[in-house]
Amino acid sequence: MSGTLVLVRHGQSDWNLKNLFTGWKNPELTELGVQEANTGGKALADYGIKFDIAFTSDLKRAQDTLKIILENVGQTGLETIKDQALNERDYGDLSGLNKDDARAKWGEEQVHIWRRSYDVPPPGGESLRDTGARVWPYYLTEILPRVLRGETVLVAAHGNSLRSLVMVLDKLTKEQILGVNLATGVPMVYKLNADSTVASKEVLGDMSGAH
Ligand SMILES: O=C(O)[C@H](O)COP(=O)(O)O
């Protein structure tokens, strides 16, 4: 066994609440989003975890979620690395559009494919594969080596940047990843083996409401 990797999607953002495609846009957390980050942080505090380092994206909703979690675990001064490589999937021309309006215009099935398929990019944006093509190398060079050294590493990022990691860690097929939704503010605790495969995964909260 080596170290521990904790992945957490940011709390609800203002654009999540308004049901808008967000991607690289930079909305704030809502009040509920702040609550969700606190709940995730408390779950980690109850778990008794202490982090060695944290990673987050270049976007405020993930950075603010991280800050709230660190307050809850009593580690506000923790070394934190922010990198665009962990940003949400770029939703391209869909960014800012209402998801229900998009369903009305292009159909439920097409919108689901854009949102959840592995390799179909939304117009002007990134597919999950494109997202993974920047997230995965960053994970391999910056994050994984620390976990393999036995460190406990927190990553506060986004629904799809984290789905691209979960797909590989959980060894999911392109078909299986279609059905995977990550809840906001719910930490996933992975213990890794020395060969970087997953020894165990615990979800500290309820993923069932995610959509
Ligand atoms: O970018 C967004 O709109 C959200 O953060 C994730 O959206 P999705 O669940 O539609 O992929």
The ligand as an SDF file (V2000), in Angstrom:
LIG
                    3D

 11 10  0  0  0  0  0  0  0  0999 V2000
  -19.5730   22.4920  -16.6620 O   0  0  0  0  0  0  0  0  0  0  0  0
  -20.6980   22.2310  -16.2050 C   0  0  0  0  0  0  0  0  0  0  0  0
  -21.7580   22.6300  -16.6960 O   0  0  0  0  0  0  0  0  0  0  0  0
  -20.7820   21.3770  -14.9540 C   0  0  0  0  0  0  0  0  0  0  0  0
  -19.7650   21.6630  -14.0860 O   0  0  0  0  0  0  0  0  0  0  0  0
  -20.7730   19.9210  -15.3060 C   0  0  0  0  0  0  0  0  0  0  0  0
  -21.8090   19.7740  -16.1550 O   0  0  0  0  0  0  0  0  0  0  0  0
  -22.3680   18.3840  -16.6640 P   0  0  0  0  0  0  0  0  0  0  0  0
  -22.8420   17.6270  -15.4560 O   0  0  0  0  0  0  0  0  0  0  0  0
  -23.4830   18.7850  -17.5840 O   0  0  0  0  0  0  0  0  0  0  0  0
  -21.2530   17.6980  -17.3920 O   0  0  0  0  0  0  0  0  0  0  0  0
  1  2  2  0
  2  3  1  0
  2  4  1  0
  4  5  1  0
  4  6  1  0
  6  7  1  0
  7  8  1  0
  8  9  2  0
  8 10  1  0
  8 11  1  0
M  END
$$$$
